[in-house]
């Protein structure tokens, strides 16, 4: 394994790069922060490239570092040079480096897992190569069956729901029904969302009925994602709820008193 300084202009972004959100000049919100860090401390970890027959290189891993160094105006960059890699090995190297990053969006992860699975056709092998559980891999692969509009939201920093919920949604409802189904479960905690989807059996009418039951207390609906998203608190009462909670924290009132005030305002 060789490490040397190579010209940035000799490096090509390739199909092995799993970070599609950074392709074609798309800005990563944290890229400036990374560039500033590299400027202050230097590049702590070299990128990984594969040498091509024409003497240039395909970038295998380190896409953000590569783009950050270009942003800084560097002419060369330290790189680990791999001479012989097949497409799958190159993709795995790229995936393993990126898949555990918190800032890698779920859609890119799903597409990377899909590419490796298409090579091996074996979940156990994919799990072994990536160090990720089979159940997690299957959840990500299920995301690729979501409606395009939902997939687009997933590429943002904060998606419309958790991965477990969305994978179950994709397995249960058709792409044409998923937006409406997502709206029905919006605001509930993930465990409630999963229960609603499961009990619906893929029937939108049933899901709507279950939502009403949940709002009436059939589920643990007091566990909401947030006050602003809580489906059983009328929107006009949200400011009052926030005020009551704030008052409780400031005065340390007994919880029963807070509940009594809320019931009176309701």
C-alpha positions in Angstrom: 0.0 0.0 0.0 1.5 3.3 -1.2 1.0 6.8 0.2 2.1 9.7 -1.9 1.2 13.3 -2.9 -0.8 13.3 -6.1 -2.3 16.2 -8.1 -5.9 17.0 -7.4 -6.5 17.6 -11.1 -5.5 14.0 -11.8 -8.3 12.7 -9.5 -11.7 11.9 -10.9 -14.9 11.4 -8.9 -16.2 7.9 -9.9 -19.2 5.7 -9.6 -17.6 4.2 -6.5 -18.4 7.4 -4.5 -21.4 6.8 -2.4 -21.9 10.4 -1.5 -24.2 11.4 -4.3 -25.3 14.5 -2.4 -21.9 15.9 -3.0 -21.8 15.2 -6.7 -21.9 17.8 -9.5 -20.7 20.6 -7.2 -23.7 20.2 -4.8 -22.7 22.0 -1.5 -22.4 20.1 1.7 -23.4 22.4 4.6 -20.4 21.1 6.6 -17.8 21.3 3.8 -16.6 24.8 4.8 -16.1 23.6 8.4 -14.1 20.7 7.2 -12.0 23.0 4.9 -11.3 25.3 7.9 -10.3 22.3 10.0 -7.9 21.0 7.3 -6.5 24.5 6.9 -5.7 24.7 10.7 -4.6 21.2 11.4 -3.7 19.7 8.0 -5.2 16.6 6.4 -5.0 13.9 9.1 -6.2 11.0 7.0 -5.2 10.5 3.3 -7.8 9.8 0.7 -7.9 6.5 -1.1 -7.6 6.3 -4.9 -7.2 3.6 -7.5 -4.7 4.1 -10.3 -6.1 4.0 -13.9 -4.4 2.8 -17.0 -4.1 6.4 -18.3 -2.0 7.4 -15.2 -4.8 9.3 -13.5 -6.8 8.2 -10.5 -10.4 7.3 -9.5 -11.4 8.5 -6.0 -12.5 5.6 -3.9 -12.8 7.1 -0.4 -12.5 10.6 1.0 -14.8 12.6 -1.2 -15.4 15.4 1.4 -11.7 15.7 2.1 -11.0 15.9 -1.6 -13.6 18.6 -2.2 -12.5 20.5 0.9 -8.9 20.5 -0.3 -10.0 21.7 -3.7 -11.9 24.5 -2.0 -8.7 25.5 -0.2 -6.9 25.7 -3.5 -4.5 22.8 -2.9 -2.7 21.5 -5.9 -1.7 18.1 -4.4 -3.2 15.8 -1.7 -1.8 12.8 0.3 -3.4 9.6 -1.1 -3.3 5.9 -0.5 -2.9 4.3 -3.9 -4.6 1.0 -4.6 -3.5 -0.6 -7.9 -6.0 -3.5 -8.3 -9.6 -3.3 -7.2 -12.7 -4.7 -8.8 -15.8 -2.5 -8.8 -17.3 -4.3 -5.7 -14.1 -3.9 -3.6 -13.9 -0.3 -4.5 -17.5 0.3 -3.6 -17.1 -1.5 -0.3 -14.1 0.6 0.6 -16.1 3.7 -0.1 -19.1 2.5 1.7 -17.4 1.3 4.9 -15.7 4.6 5.3 -18.9 6.6 4.8 -21.7 4.4 6.1 -21.1 5.1 9.7 -21.0 8.9 9.2 -23.9 10.7 10.8 -24.0 13.2 7.9 -24.5 10.6 5.1 -28.1 10.7 4.1 -30.2 7.4 4.2 -30.7 7.3 0.4 -27.0 7.2 -0.3 -26.6 4.5 2.2 -29.4 2.5 0.7 -28.0 2.8 -2.8 -24.6 1.7 -1.6 -26.0 -1.4 0.2 -28.0 -2.2 -2.9 -24.9 -2.1 -5.1 -23.1 -4.5 -2.8 -26.1 -6.8 -2.5 -26.5 -7.0 -6.3 -22.9 -8.3 -6.4 -23.2 -11.0 -3.7 -26.9 -11.8 -3.6 -26.4 -12.7 0.0 -27.3 -10.6 3.0 -24.9 -12.5 5.3 -22.0 -11.6 3.0 -23.1 -7.9 2.8 -23.3 -7.8 6.6 -19.9 -9.3 6.9 -18.3 -6.9 4.5 -19.9 -3.8 6.0 -20.1 -4.7 9.7 -23.8 -3.8 9.6 -26.6 -6.1 10.8 -28.8 -7.8 8.2 -32.0 -6.2 9.7 -30.5 -2.8 9.3 -29.4 -3.5 5.7 -32.9 -4.7 4.8 -34.4 -1.6 6.3 -32.3 0.7 4.1 -32.9 -1.4 1.0 -36.7 -1.0 1.6 -36.3 2.7 1.5 -35.6 2.5 -2.2 -39.3 1.5 -2.7 -40.5 4.8 -1.3 -42.3 7.4 -3.5 -39.8 9.8 -5.2 -41.3 12.7 -3.2 -40.5 11.0 0.1 -37.0 9.9 -1.1 -36.2 13.5 -1.9 -37.1 14.6 1.7 -34.8 11.9 3.0 -31.8 13.4 1.3 -32.2 16.5 3.6 -30.6 16.7 7.0 -33.9 16.0 8.7 -36.2 13.5 7.0 -39.9 13.1 7.5 -39.7 10.1 9.9 -37.3 7.5 11.2 -35.7 4.8 9.1 -37.7 2.0 10.7 -41.0 3.8 10.1 -40.2 4.6 6.5 -39.0 1.1 5.6 -42.2 -0.4 7.1 -44.2 2.2 5.2 -42.5 1.2 2.0 -43.2 -2.5 2.7 -46.9 -1.9 3.5 -48.2 0.7 1.1 -47.8 1.3 -2.6 -45.8 4.4 -3.7 -49.1 6.1 -4.7 -50.4 5.7 -1.1 -47.3 6.4 0.9 -47.6 10.2 1.1 -51.2 9.9 2.5 -50.2 7.2 4.9 -47.2 9.3 6.1 -49.5 12.2 6.7 -51.8 9.9 8.8 -49.0 8.9 11.2 -47.1 12.2 11.2 -46.3 13.5 14.7 -46.5 10.3 16.6 -43.5 8.7 18.2 -41.8 6.0 16.1 -43.1 3.0 18.1 -46.7 4.3 17.6 -46.1 4.9 13.9 -44.9 1.3 13.5 -48.0 0.0 15.4 -50.4 2.1 13.3 -48.8 0.8 10.0 -48.8 -2.8 11.3 -52.4 -2.8 12.4 -53.6 -1.1 9.2 -52.5 -4.0 7.0 -51.9 -1.6 4.2 -55.4 -0.2 4.2 -55.5 3.6 4.2 -59.1 3.7 5.5 -58.1 1.4 8.4 -55.0 3.6 9.0 -57.2 6.7 9.3 -59.5 4.9 11.8 -56.5 3.8 13.8 -55.2 7.3 13.9 -58.5 8.5 15.4 -58.3 5.7 18.0 -54.8 6.8 18.8 -55.9 10.4 19.3 -58.5 9.1 21.7 -56.0 7.3 23.8 -55.9 3.8 22.4 -52.1 4.0 22.2 -49.4 5.7 24.2 -50.0 8.9 22.3 -48.6 11.1 25.2 -45.2 10.1 23.8 -45.0 12.5 20.9 -42.0 13.5 18.8 -42.3 17.0 20.0 -45.0 19.4 21.3 -45.2 21.2 17.9 -45.8 17.9 16.1 -48.0 16.2 18.7 -51.2 15.2 16.8 -53.5 15.1 19.8 -52.8 18.7 20.9 -54.9 21.2 18.8 -52.6 23.7 17.1 -54.3 26.7 18.8 -53.4 25.2 22.2 -49.7 24.5 21.6 -48.6 28.0 22.9 -50.6 27.3 26.1 -49.0 23.9 26.6 -45.6 25.4 26.1 -46.3 28.2 28.5 -47.6 25.7 31.1 -44.5 23.6 30.8 -42.2 26.6 31.0 -44.1 27.8 34.1 -43.7 24.3 35.6 -39.9 24.4 35.1 -39.6 27.9 36.5 -41.7 27.5 39.6 -41.3 23.7 40.0 -45.1 23.4 40.4 -46.4 19.9 41.2 -47.2 18.1 37.9 -50.8 17.7 38.9 -51.2 21.5 39.1 -49.9 21.8 35.5 -52.2 19.1 34.3 -55.2 20.8 36.0 -54.4 24.1 34.3 -54.1 22.4 30.9 -57.4 20.6 31.4 -59.1 23.9 32.3 -57.7 25.7 29.2 -58.7 22.7 27.0 
